[in-house]
Amino acid sequence: MDSVLTNSIELSYLVAASLFILGLKKLGSPATARGGNQLAAVGMLIAVVATLLDQQVINYGMIAGGIVIGSVIGLVAAQKVEMTDMPQLVGLFNGLGGAASALVAIAEFWRLLSLGETLTLTTSLTIILGVLIGGITLTGSLVAFGKLQGILPGRPFVFPLQKVVNFAILGGFLVGSVYLAIAPDATNIFLALVGISLILGVLFVIPIGGGDMPVVISLLNSYSGLAASAAGFVVGNNMLIIAGALVGASGIILTQIMCKAMNRSITNVLFAGFGSDSDSGATSGAGNIEGTVKSVDAEESAMMLGYARSVVIIPGYGMAVAQAQHSVKELADMLEKQGVEVKYAIHPVAGRMPGHMNVLLAEANVPYTQLYDMDDINPQFDNTDVALVIGANDVVNPAARHDKGSPIYGMPILEVDKAKTTIVIKRSMNTGFSGVQNELFFGDKTMMLFGGAKEVVEKISAEIKEL
């Protein structure tokens, strides 16, 4: 009977792992992402039930209590947290995943010591890795959450010899790890390693600017997966190892995609302190940009949009802050009733997390077929009558194509300047995260419509009704 139960559990793990892989595959497209998420959720349910059937689980009461508490928290978060706050929530979830993995490693260390068992080298290494990756993920995610939420300053925090200090602390962790591997009962050293891992997480994220948080969140998501995989090795659970490895690998791939979209390396994101006050202050003016800024009002914008044949809407962080996605959808519906073809251009790093714009537009029930990624939409701008930029900045700056002195040189952009007319909705002429003025704002075919995204879009919609 025991062998039958064991085989059933392992078979359940295989089914769950297959569902995880299929779910990840479907998450690659907005049109199938919802179904992919549901497949992965079913896989996780199967994995949890199979684990609970394991005879090593001896306290179902505590497990049931944890499930109830966690379910209530998740339900409240799903109902209360605004879609614009999803980046913060994702960052917080990453941190909780890291915390869970670190706690598993810590609990296993104390359990083995209390039983008087000698820790093998392999066990010591897996526990140390679980503590290191889990601790870094926890505090690093909390700092990222603080920057996104505005609790902490979004600018990079740097101090003299920061890298030297970081490497010295990491070196101390390595020395302590070697000592613990030799003397596994050194509890003080183990506690010191736990503390160092938490400090490393803070030091890892504080020198990174708020505009780079999309990359940091995807990287921390990868770390949370690696931490879970390490926890799987600690407790000997194959499902946890597989699930953690999948999350870790997908997070790394996403991080690489994000870095490619900004034409920056991961080391530059992590260690360059990009977006500091000094950087932005040095280049915040118009510089040598030639041209004049031409402004337009809602009525003129409505006429250009209403009588166009094709319109491409480019959403950015400004739309997210203003929570204007529903107003944008209403505007698009009105334009379509006028016979205008409407599309949405999505830049990979627009917003505060990977897929931020997709999530916001999905909340407003924008059809997936109208969403175009950068490579697909760029060739179409030449034949676009009006490009409507709503709160985007660096991702539409033409300087990225030719200005070798610009911090964003080489970054792939949405080529909205090639449209016949470009309308930019923005509160002011302030620079974006890069700290450089946007060449697009001074273009001959560009019209600036100043104001908050939601209010301005609603005014345009009201004017279109009168056409």
PEWOSUL-V789814 format. One record per residue. N is the residue number from 1. RES is the residue in one letter. SS is DSSP state (A for helix, B for strand, O for the rest). Layout:
BEGIN
N/RES/SS
N/RES/SS
END
This chain:
BEGIN
1/M/O
2/D/A
3/S/A
4/V/A
5/L/A
6/T/A
7/N/A
8/S/A
9/I/A
10/E/A
11/L/A
12/S/A
13/Y/A
14/L/A
15/V/A
16/A/A
17/A/A
18/S/A
19/L/A
20/F/A
21/I/A
22/L/A
23/G/A
24/L/A
25/K/A
26/K/A
27/L/O
28/G/O
29/S/O
30/P/A
31/A/A
32/T/A
33/A/A
34/R/A
35/G/A
36/G/A
37/N/A
38/Q/A
39/L/A
40/A/A
41/A/A
42/V/A
43/G/A
44/M/A
45/L/A
46/I/A
47/A/A
48/V/A
49/V/A
50/A/A
51/T/A
52/L/A
53/L/O
54/D/O
55/Q/O
56/Q/O
57/V/O
58/I/O
59/N/O
60/Y/A
61/G/A
62/M/A
63/I/A
64/A/A
65/G/A
66/G/A
67/I/A
68/V/A
69/I/A
70/G/A
71/S/A
72/V/A
73/I/A
74/G/A
75/L/A
76/V/A
77/A/A
78/A/A
79/Q/A
80/K/A
81/V/O
82/E/O
83/M/A
84/T/A
85/D/A
86/M/A
87/P/A
88/Q/A
89/L/A
90/V/A
91/G/A
92/L/A
93/F/A
94/N/A
95/G/A
96/L/A
97/G/A
98/G/A
99/A/A
100/A/A
101/S/A
102/A/A
103/L/A
104/V/A
105/A/A
106/I/A
107/A/A
108/E/A
109/F/A
110/W/A
111/R/A
112/L/A
113/L/A
114/S/A
115/L/O
116/G/O
117/E/O
118/T/O
119/L/O
120/T/O
121/L/A
122/T/A
123/T/A
124/S/A
125/L/A
126/T/A
127/I/A
128/I/A
129/L/A
130/G/A
131/V/A
132/L/A
133/I/A
134/G/A
135/G/A
136/I/A
137/T/A
138/L/A
139/T/A
140/G/A
141/S/A
142/L/A
143/V/A
144/A/A
145/F/A
146/G/A
147/K/A
148/L/A
149/Q/A
150/G/O
151/I/O
152/L/O
153/P/O
154/G/O
155/R/O
156/P/O
157/F/O
158/V/O
159/F/O
160/P/O
161/L/O
162/Q/A
163/K/A
164/V/A
165/V/A
166/N/A
167/F/A
168/A/A
169/I/A
170/L/A
171/G/A
172/G/A
173/F/A
174/L/A
175/V/A
176/G/A
177/S/A
178/V/A
179/Y/A
180/L/A
181/A/A
182/I/A
183/A/O
184/P/O
185/D/O
186/A/O
187/T/A
188/N/A
189/I/A
190/F/A
191/L/A
192/A/A
193/L/A
194/V/A
195/G/A
196/I/A
197/S/A
198/L/A
199/I/A
200/L/A
201/G/A
202/V/A
203/L/A
204/F/A
205/V/A
206/I/A
207/P/O
208/I/O
209/G/O
210/G/A
211/G/A
212/D/A
213/M/A
214/P/A
215/V/A
216/V/A
217/I/A
218/S/A
219/L/A
220/L/A
221/N/A
222/S/A
223/Y/A
224/S/A
225/G/A
226/L/A
227/A/A
228/A/A
229/S/A
230/A/A
231/A/A
232/G/A
233/F/A
234/V/A
235/V/A
236/G/O
237/N/O
238/N/A
239/M/A
240/L/A
241/I/A
242/I/A
243/A/A
244/G/A
245/A/A
246/L/A
247/V/A
248/G/A
249/A/A
250/S/A
251/G/A
252/I/A
253/I/A
254/L/A
255/T/A
256/Q/A
257/I/A
258/M/A
259/C/A
260/K/A
261/A/A
262/M/A
263/N/O
264/R/O
265/S/O
266/I/A
267/T/A
268/N/A
269/V/A
270/L/A
271/F/A
272/A/O
273/G/O
274/F/O
275/G/O
276/S/O
277/D/A
278/S/A
279/D/A
280/S/A
281/G/A
282/A/A
283/T/O
284/S/O
285/G/O
286/A/O
287/G/O
288/N/O
289/I/O
290/E/O
291/G/O
292/T/O
293/V/O
294/K/O
295/S/B
296/V/O
297/D/O
298/A/A
299/E/A
300/E/A
301/S/A
302/A/A
303/M/A
304/M/A
305/L/A
306/G/A
307/Y/O
308/A/O
309/R/O
310/S/B
311/V/B
312/V/B
313/I/B
314/I/B
315/P/B
316/G/O
317/Y/A
318/G/A
319/M/A
320/A/A
321/V/A
322/A/A
323/Q/O
324/A/O
325/Q/A
326/H/A
327/S/A
328/V/A
329/K/A
330/E/A
331/L/A
332/A/A
333/D/A
334/M/A
335/L/A
336/E/A
337/K/A
338/Q/O
339/G/O
340/V/O
341/E/B
342/V/B
343/K/B
344/Y/B
345/A/B
346/I/B
347/H/O
348/P/O
349/V/O
350/A/O
351/G/O
352/R/O
353/M/O
354/P/O
355/G/O
356/H/A
357/M/A
358/N/A
359/V/A
360/L/A
361/L/A
362/A/A
363/E/A
364/A/O
365/N/O
366/V/O
367/P/O
368/Y/A
369/T/A
370/Q/A
371/L/B
372/Y/B
373/D/B
374/M/A
375/D/A
376/D/A
377/I/A
378/N/A
379/P/O
380/Q/O
381/F/A
382/D/A
383/N/A
384/T/O
385/D/O
386/V/B
387/A/B
388/L/B
389/V/B
390/I/B
391/G/O
392/A/O
393/N/O
394/D/A
395/V/A
396/V/A
397/N/O
398/P/O
399/A/A
400/A/A
401/R/A
402/H/A
403/D/O
404/K/O
405/G/O
406/S/O
407/P/O
408/I/O
409/Y/O
410/G/O
411/M/O
412/P/O
413/I/O
414/L/O
415/E/O
416/V/A
417/D/A
418/K/A
419/A/O
420/K/O
421/T/B
422/T/B
423/I/B
424/V/B
425/I/B
426/K/B
427/R/O
428/S/O
429/M/O
430/N/O
431/T/O
432/G/O
433/F/O
434/S/O
435/G/O
436/V/O
437/Q/O
438/N/O
439/E/A
440/L/A
441/F/A
442/F/A
443/G/O
444/D/O
445/K/O
446/T/B
447/M/B
448/M/B
449/L/B
450/F/B
451/G/O
452/G/O
453/A/A
454/K/A
455/E/A
456/V/A
457/V/A
458/E/A
459/K/A
460/I/A
461/S/A
462/A/A
463/E/A
464/I/A
465/K/A
466/E/O
467/L/O
END
